[in-house]
Amino acid sequence: KLGLLSSSRPLPEAEGVASAGVLAFLDSIARGKHELHSFMLSRHGRVVSEGWWAPYAPRFNHTMYSMSKSFTSTAVGLAVAEGRLTVEDRVVKFFPKELPDQVSKHLAAMRVRDLLAMATGNEKEPTQAVVKSENWVRTFLAQPIAHAPGSVFLYNSAATYMCSAIVQQVTGQRVLGYLTPRLLAPLGITGATWEQCPMGRDTGGWGLSVPTEALARFGQLYLQKGKWSGQQLLPEQWVAEATSFKIQQPPRGNAKTRPKEQDDWQQGYGYQFWRCQNNAFRGDGAFGQFTIVLPEQDAVIAMTAETSNMQGVLDLVWEHLLPAFKPQALPTDQERQEALKKSLASLALAMPAGKATSPTAERVAGRSFQFEA
C-alpha cells in the first residue's frame, strides 16, 4: 500500500502479526532492564502496535543522535536527483577556500560517496577535533588521511557533517530547510529541529529531533522504495543504493564471543544506513534510536530509547518480533490482544527509589520562575 500510515490502528492479527510475539517482546524489554521510551510497529503500511513509556508521549520530539545520519543521506540523495551534485564529486571542489595549504593525494581523491560510506581514509575519528573548532569544514579537511578513500571503514560523524555542509553549499539551504518541502512536509512530519555548527550548518551526523512516528514514516518511505501517497519523493535507485552493502566494518571487540552473522554491526554499511541480520536495514542512533526496515516482512519498527545495550534490543526484535510476522491475517486472539493492550497502556519509566536529597531540588521545588525571552 502506498500512502500515509493509516490513522486507524488495526489489531495486530489483522495484518498478520501475532499479539503474543509483541507482548513477549515488551516483557523481555522489561526483564532486560532496557530503557525504551517509545515503540511503533507497522505492517503493510498500517501501525498495528505502539507505546510510550511515560513521561514520554507521542507528541514529544526525541533527540535522534546518529539516527540523524540517515536523514542527511536522504538530503544528499534528493540533491543528486536534482542534479546539484553526484556521489563521484570530489569533496575538495565544494570548499576551495577552506582547503589546507597542502592538499594530500588522499584528500584530493575523497569523494562524496566516501563520506556517505564512512570510508574517508582517516586513521582516527576526527569528530572531536572538528567540533572543538570554529570552522568545522576547514578542520575536517586539515585532518591527516592515512588510507586511500573508499578502502577502510571508520565510523565518522564529522564525515556526515561534511555531507550536510555540501548540501548547504549546493542548495543555499540548511539540510532541515531543504528537506522540509521535499520530505518532511509530504510525510506529515512537523516541528523537527536540528542543532547547528558555529557557521550555521546543520550538524548532520547528530542533532535532529523528531517524534517517534516520524521515524515510522521515514522507514515506510524507504520500505516503499521512495514512494509516498502516489508520489515518488525519493528515487527508487537512490533507496537501493543507500541501503545496499558498500563496505565491511572491521571486527568488533566481541568478535571472539559472538558470531559475525549474529552481530548487527558486522553486516555491512551503506550510505548512512546499516545492514542488519535477516536481510533488513536500519538507521540508528546512540542509546537505541532505531528505524528498522524489514522488506521481506513488509514491516517497519521504530524505537527511541536510552539503553546501553543496543544489540540486546535488536536481539529481542529478532527473537520475538520477527517470528510474529505471518504471511496472512491471523484469527482473533482476544486474550493476548487484551493483554497487549493493557501492557501498552501501562508503560512507564520507573521513578528513582528513595527520597530526593538534592539541595537544588529542595531550593526550587514548588516555586515559579520567569525567564527572559
C-alpha positions, 0 to 999 in steps of 0.5 A: 500500500502506498500512502500515509500510515493509516490513522486507524490502528488495526489489531495486530492479527489483522495484518498478520502479526501475532499479539503474543510475539509483541507482548513477549517482546515488551516483557523481555524489554522489561526483564532486560532492564532496557530503557525504551521510551517509545515503540511503533510497529507497522505492517503493510503500511498500517501501525498495528502496535505502539507505546510510550513509556511515560513521561514520554508521549507521542507528541514529544520530539526525541533527540535522534543522535546518529539516527540523524545520519540517515536523514542527511543521506536522504538530503544528499540523495534528493540533491543528486536527483536534482542534479546539484551534485553526484556521489563521484564529486570530489569533496575538495571542489565544494570548499576551495577556500577552506582547503589546507595549504597542502592538499594530500593525494588522499584528500584530493581523491575523497569523494562524496560517496566516501563520506556517505560510506564512512570510508574517508581514509582517516586513521582516527575519528576526527569528530572531536577535533572538528567540533572543538573548532570554529570552522568545522569544514576547514578542520575536517579537511586539515585532518591527516588521511592515512588510507586511500578513500573508499578502502577502510571503514571508520565510523565518522560523524564529522564525515556526515557533517561534511555531507550536510555542509555540501548540501548547504553549499549546493542548495543555499539551504540548511539540510532541515530547510531543504528537506522540509518541502521535499520530505518532511512536509509530504510525510506529515512530519512537523516541528523537527529541529536540528542543532547547528555548527558555529557557521550555521550548518546543520550538524548532520551526523547528530542533532535532529529531533523528531517524534517517534512516528516520524521515524515510522514514516521515514522507514515506510518511505524507504520500505516503499522504495521512495514512494509516498501517497502516489508520489515518488519523493525519493528515487527508487535507485537512490533507496537501493543504493543507500541501503545496499552493502558498500563496505565491511566494518572491521571486527568488533571487540566481541568478535571472539564471543559472538558470531559475525552473522549474529552481530548487527554491526558486522553486516555491512554499511551503506550510505548512512544506513546499516545492514542488519541480520535477516536481510533488513536495514536500519538507521540508528542512533546512540542509546537505541534510536532505531528505524528498522526496515524489514522488506521481506516482512513488509514491516517497519519498527521504530524505537527511541530509547536510552539503553546501553545495550543496543544489540540486546534490543535488536536481539529481542526484535529478532527473537520475538518480533520477527517470528510474529510476522505471518504471511496472512491475517491471523484469527482473533486472539482476544486474550493476548490482544487484551493483554497487549493492550493493557501492557501498552497502556501501562508503560512507564519509566520507573521513578528513582527509589528513595527520597530526593536529597538534592539541595537544588531540588529542595531550593526550587521545588514548588516555586515559579520562575520567569525567564527572559525571552 
